[in-house]
Amino acid sequence: MVRPFLPFARPDITDAEIDAVVHAMRSGWLTTGPNAAAFEKEFAEFLGGGRSAVAVNSATSGLHLAYEAIGVRPDTEVLVPTWTFTATAEAVRYLGADPVLVDVDPVTLCIDLADAERRVTERTVAIAPVHYAGLAVPDAALSAFAAAHHLTVVEDAAHAFPTLNEGTLVGAGDHAATVFSFYATKTMTTGEGGMVVTPDADLAARMRTMRLHGINRDVFDRYTSSKPGWHYDVVAPGYKYNLTDTAAAMGRVQLRRTPEMVARRSAIAEAYDAAFGDLPVQRPARAPQGSSHAWHIYNLRLNADAPVSRDRFIELMAEAGVGTSVHFIPLHLHPYWRDTYHHTPEQFPVASGEFARTVSLPIFSAMTDDDVAHVISAVCGILG
Ligand SMILES: *Cc1c(COP(=O)(O)O)cnc(C)c1O
């Protein structure tokens, strides 16, 4: 029997999400409205309350709003790990500022604070750590680093929902802003979408204004408040980053299903770890005591004595019917970042070296036990 091809990722959508979206569509309110407001409230409650959640149409939009609100401007710099998706850095460029790429820790592949220290200048205003794969940058060290250099922290938490960082959920701490992604492949999804969380009411207000054209009240407020419905004030040249109610309806169900979905991904990671212990690979870093892993990504790093190269491994996995991916092609190797900032691979020795041997395996909550066995037998068949 030929098994169907197992894609690298597939969203975990049940009848509950479908029913919620249909209900929203039948309600007559499609754009940002009651579902988006409830989604924001429920998301903030999931993190323990005491903070604002601002729903947006992508994490990229959320990063842009957060950077703008904290004061990233032309002639300022933001520290960004080179081991990330381009969005973390591109949103800095939207504001005319410069992302300063930083090498990563060889174990976790998260930003290396010792390397970051060497790259701080008088222009540096913020640091944007990426909690790679769903494992957080240890918070005590991050906070101490930011305080020592008077930097604002904007967490790129696109992989880190939900992740415990030294006893506190990512997004529930004191950092200025934490940005989550609900892109189709992420740990919870709205198709496209994101959420910015902040403990600072002024930052939240600025982001809400800039999210919708720089208008100081959103459309839903206009139709429900006691003030004349037609009146609004434009106070800045804002953006169009609001989340639709149909997407928010999906997100509310995904949020409720988060404990079940993260437990499934953890079980898959455990099965992979147990199966790959004797192979010539480095398995992913584990969460230290008091922290947890969201398992958005499970990557293997092929050792020098592996029988095939990383590129050949990817081809052979595809032949065995399994989709894989690479997270990430470091930013300094992409033409735009390389040429704009004159980067060379030698400036980022860890990321450049690890890139050549990393590959990401499927790890999504809709995988069946049979899918997991399929991946394990393909990997062991190639590397065993
Ligand atoms: C997916 C991702 C983003 C962008 O998320 P969108 O919601 O697609 O804008 C940003 N940063 C990282 C690290 C990501 O993986």
The ligand as an SDF file (V2000), in Angstrom:
LIG
                    3D

 15 15  0  0  0  0  0  0  0  0999 V2000
    5.6640   33.0870   11.0500 C   0  0  0  0  0  0  0  0  0  0  0  0
    6.6460   34.0300   11.6490 C   0  0  0  0  0  0  0  0  0  0  0  0
    6.4570   35.4140   11.6090 C   0  0  0  0  0  0  0  0  0  0  0  0
    5.4000   36.0720   10.7870 C   0  0  0  0  0  0  0  0  0  0  0  0
    4.1250   35.7010   11.1200 O   0  0  0  0  0  0  0  0  0  0  0  0
    2.8900   36.1930   10.1920 P   0  0  0  0  0  0  0  0  0  0  0  0
    1.7020   36.0150   11.0750 O   0  0  0  0  0  0  0  0  0  0  0  0
    2.8790   35.2920    8.9830 O   0  0  0  0  0  0  0  0  0  0  0  0
    3.1220   37.6060    9.8270 O   0  0  0  0  0  0  0  0  0  0  0  0
    7.3270   36.2290   12.3070 C   0  0  0  0  0  0  0  0  0  0  0  0
    8.3700   35.7060   12.9640 N   0  0  0  0  0  0  0  0  0  0  0  0
    8.6160   34.3820   12.9930 C   0  0  0  0  0  0  0  0  0  0  0  0
    9.7860   33.8710   13.7750 C   0  0  0  0  0  0  0  0  0  0  0  0
    7.7860   33.4960   12.3100 C   0  0  0  0  0  0  0  0  0  0  0  0
    8.0420   32.1870   12.3090 O   0  0  0  0  0  0  0  0  0  0  0  0
  1  2  1  0
  2  3  1  0
  2 14  2  0
  3  4  1  0
  3 10  2  0
  4  5  1  0
  5  6  1  0
  6  7  2  0
  6  8  1  0
  6  9  1  0
 10 11  1  0
 11 12  2  0
 12 13  1  0
 12 14  1  0
 14 15  1  0
M  END
$$$$
